[in-house]
Amino acid sequence: QVQLVESGGGFVQPGGSLRLSCVASGSGFVINTMGWYRQAPGKQRELVARYAFRGETSYGDSVKGRASISKDNAKNAVYLQLNNLKPEDTAVYYCMLVVGGTGMIYWGNGTLVTASS
């Protein structure tokens, strides 16, 4: 079993920045992929950024050039830096992890980000 704990959400003014953190805990698992998705009211969950632990990164089209994902292998953590926030970035941001070998997918409980003046 894997637990994901997110932190860093909140209220941000348009043009501002935020940094989200996600730490995975549990035992006996290897991370294949870890990253962030988001879901705005009335919309489908979409990719923000993800990190394959072989090194490749992927970003959603709506955040390219404004988002940066990083990781700390020792802490089983990923971080999302999102700059120049727009009102349309308002969403619940979910941490996601894919376990290597089994392919099981785990989700965090989500952290709300509100970009508004």
C-alpha positions, 0 to 999 in steps of 0.5 A: 500500500502506498500513501500520498500526502500533498501540500502547498495548495491555497489561494494565489493571485493571478500572476503569482506562483505556487509550489506543491509537494507530494511525498509517497510512503509505504513499503516494498514499492518502486516508483515508475511514474509520479506526478500531478494532475488537476481537475477543475469543476465540471472538467475532466482530470488532466495532466499537469506534469509527471516524472518517469523515474527513468528521467523523462518528464511530460507537461500538459499543454495548458501549463507548458512554459509555466510549470516545472516538476522536480523530484527527490528520490531519497524522499520519494517526493515530487514537487511542482512549481507553477508560475504566472498563475491564471484563473483557469489554473484553479482546480484540485491538484492530485498527486499520482504515482504508478508502481513499477512492476505491478502498474498500480496507480495511487492518487492523493486526496488532492489539494485545492489551488485557487487563482483569483483576484 
